[in-house]
Each structure stands twice: as structure tokens, then as C-alpha cells.
């Protein structure tokens, strides 16, 4: 059913059910600002932010980022109602428990995240890091890297930094407007920009969400200039410190490669994240609730063709 919950009641239920920023009220507002149509579904035992996502030929699918939360069987009853719209060919869900549904044709959120608990002292957290990570944190400080919280005025320079990083690592970014809208609808309560400066230059930056006691690394970038200053190490350490000082319970570094995939594109960044200590959280993955098998097969074949052409 369409949710009658207020913003305050919605967020309380999301947090009570173990949800993340991706199911928050503010995330729905942000998605609407980028042109996506959103639906808020809830009942006594579930809650779900659902986002309409465009495909080719005027077709669409429903995406529930890290959701539904709670009783997924009840949520599926509501999601099934979208099949009456013949432009919507499936719903993609990312529940916190396994489901008896076909695995999604594409994973949107990572299946494995790296987390750090903040219930220890700073000294204990440092001791739990790998020696090289501790060394690089101290090295960045000795070299004069300074960490500060950024403002909206810093977003353009941060975006340029992300463009440099994306070009270097061969992945695509969202448009600049996407990050501006994210700032407008999530900052300052749920979004922080942290920057590492050296001699008037921004060497690295991260966008962090803050929700339900968890600070999550969403987006970041770093410059090839002065790599020896080790700015990203000090940047994340200061973000961890501030999250802890604000009463946070966890620092979520985001996705990592599986241990059995040493050639994965994320292998290097995964080693970096694991160097801070912590533990892995694994999710069941994504599932597709299919409404139109014919159109769904066309979608899957088109994705496969694009993947083959890109290789």
C-alpha cells in the first residue's frame, strides 16, 4: 500500500528494521529531484522505497535499493501490483534476507561491504589496523596534509577530482547535477564532504552519508599529484574519528571484491579499505520480480550484447 507515514515515522521504521540511507525519506526526495518517480510502500511489517528507472523503448523497472525491509513476502504483494502498468517489466529488490526469486540480471549495490565498528577507543582502532595503514596515516600528517569539512562551494573541485579518478580507473560518473541534487537534499544532516588539502591543493575527497548511526563512504576521488603524501589514508582516518566523536556506531567503507577474486577491478581499493581493520558484511544480492517475461528476456539479451561489445 502507498505509505501514510510521515517523514519522521518513515525514517524511524527504516532504522528500526536495519535499513540504510538508500531507503531513507531524504533519499527518495533526492531521487525525485533527479527526475525519477518514487513510490513509498509500507504496511505494519514492511517498508520499501521504490524508484522507477527508465529502460529503452519507453520501458521501465522498479528498483528498491537495499530493500524492502521487514517482511519481504508482504512487500512483494504490493510490488506485484506494478505489473498493471505495462511499461514496467520487472521490479529489482535487494532484501536483507534470501528470497525464492530469480537472481537479478545485474547487481546494483555491492554484495560485500567492509565495515568498522566504532565502539572502541581511537587507540584500539589504530592498533586494529595493518601496520602499513597506521604508518601512512602518520606519514600524511607529517607531510602537512590537512583534513577539513567541505561546503557546497567545494563541490565543483571535488567533481573534477572524481572525473580524474574515473578516467584513470575507467568507470563512469553520474552527471554533475546528480551530486548537486544529492547535496541539496541530504546535506548537512545526512551528507558530509571531507577534503584532504596540501599547500592549497585538494588531493583527495570523500562524500559520506550519515544515517542511523552509520557513516557510509558513497563517492570519492584522489589526485595523482603528490601520491607520496598518502592523503586518502589520513582522510578516511579523520572521517572515522569524526564519525566516532559524533556518536556513530559504524563506518561503512562500501563495497569490496570477494576474497577469491584477486584480479577484480576493486582488488586494490579493497586492500586499502581492509587495512583500517574491521569486518565484512555480506548481502544476499539482488532479485528480479518479473512481470513481462518477453520484455525481460529482451532486456537481458540487450545487456549481454552491450557487455560483449564493450569487451
Secondary structure, 3 states (H helix, E strand, C coil): CECCCCHHHHHHHHHHCCCCHHHCHHHHHHHHHCCCCEEEEEECCEEEEEEEEECCCCCEEEEECCCCEECHHHHHHHHHHHHHCCCEEEEEECCCCCCCCEECCCCCCCCEEEEEECCCCHHHHHHCCCHHHHHHHHHHHHCCCEEEECCHHHHHHHHHHHHHHHHHHCCCCCCHHHHHHHHHHHCCCCEEEEEEEECCEEEEEEEEEEECCEEEEEEEEECCCCHHHCHHHHHHHHHHHHHHHCCCCEEEEEECCCCCCCCCCCHHHHHHHHCCCCEEEECCCCEEEECCHHHHHHHHHHHHHHHHHHC
